[in-house]
Amino acid sequence: MADNRPVYLRLRDEIAAAIIDGRYAEGEMLPSVRAFAAEQGANPLTVAKAYQQFQADGLIRVQRGVGMFVREGAAEQLRSAERAQFLEQEWPQIRQRMERLGIAPAEVLDEA
C-alpha cells in the first residue's frame, strides 16, 4: 500500500519507531539533521521539520551547540499515542477488511 503522506511525516514515524524500540534511548542524542538526512536520502529541511514536530510535542530537548536529545518518558508517550491511533483509526479498517475476506481473528493470531 502506497504511503501518500508528506515525507516529513514518514520520517517522523521512523524516528518515533526508533525511540519506541529503544534504538534512540531516552537521554540519548539523536543524529544530527544532516546525518539523518544523508542516511535517509532526504532533504535536511524536511528532516528539520520532522525534528521540530518532536520538539513541539515535548519529546526531544535541544541543547544549543550540542544536539537534540530524547526526553525522559518520550518512548511511553509515543507508544501510548500510537496505540490510541491504531485502535481508533487503523484497527477498525483492518477488522472490516478481515470480515469482508472471511478471516477470523483466531486465524491471524494462530499465525503470530
Residue, then its C-alpha position, 0 to 999 in steps of 0.5 A: m500500500a502506497d504511503n501518500r503522506p508528506v515525507y516529513l511525516r514518514l520520517r517522523d514515524e521512523i524516528a518515533a519507531a526508533i525511540i519506541d524500540g529503544r534504538y534512540a534511548e531516552g537521554e540519548m542524542l539523536p543524529s544530527v539533521r544532516a546525518f539523518a538526512a544523508e542516511q535517509g536520502a532526504n532533504p535536511l529541511t524536511v528532516a528539520k521539520a520532522y525534528q521540530q514536530f518532536q520538539a513541539d510535542g515535548l519529546i526531544r530537548v535541544q541543547r544549543g551547540v550540542g544536539m537534540f536529545v530524547r526526553e525522559g518518558a518520550a518512548e511511553q508517550l509515543r507508544s501510548a499515542e500510537r496505540a490510541q491511533f491504531l485502535e481508533q483509526e487503523w484497527p477498525q479498517i483492518r477488522q472490516r477488511m478481515e470480515r469482508l475476506g472471511i478471516a477470523p481473528a483466531e486465524v491471524l493470531d494462530e499465525a503470530 
